[in-house]
Amino acid sequence: MKGAMATGTLTIDLDAVAANWRALDHLSAPDVQTAAVVKADAYGLGAARVVRALAQAGARRFFVAVAEEGAMVRQALGPGPQIAVMAGHMAGDTEMIHDLDLTPMLNSIDQITRHLEALPGHPFGVQLDTGMNRLGLEEAEWQAVAAILLEAGPELVMSHLACADDPDSPMNEEQLTIFRQMTDGIGVPRSLAATGGILLGPDYHFDLTRPGVGLYGGQPFEAASRVVTLSLPVIQTRTVALGETVGYAASWVADGPATIATVSGGYADGLLRTLSNASVLWDGNTPCPLVGRVSMDLITVDVSHLPDMPRYLDIIGPHQTVDDLAQAAGTIGYEVLTSLGRRYVRRYIEGGA
């Protein structure tokens, strides 16, 4: 068959991102500000476009992982909105933090010393470790420096829940209790909840919520609008006979005559190798099994049951979400989203277009 363009099309619905932010803002308790986590290039979907859509929806505070991401977001947004850097104030970041008005979330005694000495009076926040053992001051460290920090005037004190995607986990309440013990009465805005924490209810909301994956249509936000569609072009079709194999390592064997479509997309594009022989693509409403190994640039799909050969097949779309694909791959939606490759043509939908 005559093929279409040999690059997949990743469609990103910015109206859906904005709708998800508004929905999560609505779920946050009254008088709670809703920020937006846009780290990792807005979870792989393109921070420049995403943050402008979120700002238009009403977001005024944004969280990134590192200062370099903050620079990109500031370039997209211009002056005004707060951009918090969760990695804090690293040794090489001082000039960028100052010049671009970034707000580091200080995680250690070293970072506190660096920030207060290098940029006195510059905005900052503090991150506390309440049990995740990843980033932030532990309780003894916080007690040692809290008076100095509170006098310097942090804009936010935050922590991060380890098990918020599991509402039945006892760790949620344990971390909530520790966070309250560490921060009650400090007179500074507080934040504990990302997407999962918002869904745990108002006890977890404090003064600021920080939705991330829910903005992009991911679990655990079941009510999220779908943001991503990924359509992959069919490059070639062929008929294989009973007993013939397909792909590397001959891992799929035809149990009868079959029509196989070779589709543009592979692990270099974020289609994980664990999807080999374990996922489906869709031609409209019709599922088509992925057969054989996922290779660097190509996958192969059994389309024997289709009346007409398609030009494209959807691997993310109305019938298969990012999280469905992640489940087939044995991972989580976050990894699928942030792995989506740079070779795709990115098409943004905005304003109903």
MOZI-V326917 format. One line per field, one symbol per residue. phi: phi as a letter, one per 20 degrees, with the letter a starting at -180 (. if undefined). psi: psi as a letter, one per 20 degrees, with the letter a starting at -180 (. if undefined). burial: 1 if it has 24 or more other C-alpha atoms within 12 Angstrom, else 0. A space follows every 50 residues. Layout:
BEGIN
phi: ???
psi: ???
burial: ???
END
This chain:
BEGIN
phi: .eeegecfddecefffgffffffffffffgmeedebecfllllndofgff fffffffpfcccdcecfffgffffffemfpffcedffndegeegfffffd ledfefdbggfffgffeecfnegbccddedpelccoffgfffffdgffff ffnfeaccbceecffdfefffgffffffffffcgnfmcgcbcdegffgff ofgeeldbdcfcfffdnefeefefffddccddfeebcbedegnfdcngml eccfergbddeedfqaffdneffffglcccdcdmedfcffcmffdfcccc cedgeefcffeccedcagdbegffffffemccggffgfegfeeffedddb mme
psi: qprapkpqooponhhhgghhghghghhqqqjpqoappkrlllkjinhggg hhhhhhiipipqprgrhhhhgghhhhhaqfqpopohibnrhjiggggghj lqnpopirgghgggghghmpiqqrrppqojihlfqrprghgghhiggggh himqhqprrpphkhiniipihghghggggghhipjikqqqphpbghhgii rhhihcipqmqehhhjjrqjnhjqqphppoppqphqqqpqrpiqrprqjl ipppjrpqpppppopahijjoqhiipkjrqrpndjpqpppqaqpagiqrq pokhiphqpqhqqphpbhiorghghgghikbqhghggiipriiqpppppq ki.
burial: 00000111111111111111111110111001111111111111111111 11111011111111111111111101100011111111110011011101 11111111101101110010011111111111001111100100110011 01011111111111100000011011011101100001111111111111 11111111111111111111100111111111111110010000111000 01110001111111111011111111111111100011111111101111 11110000111111111111111111011001111111111001010100 000
END
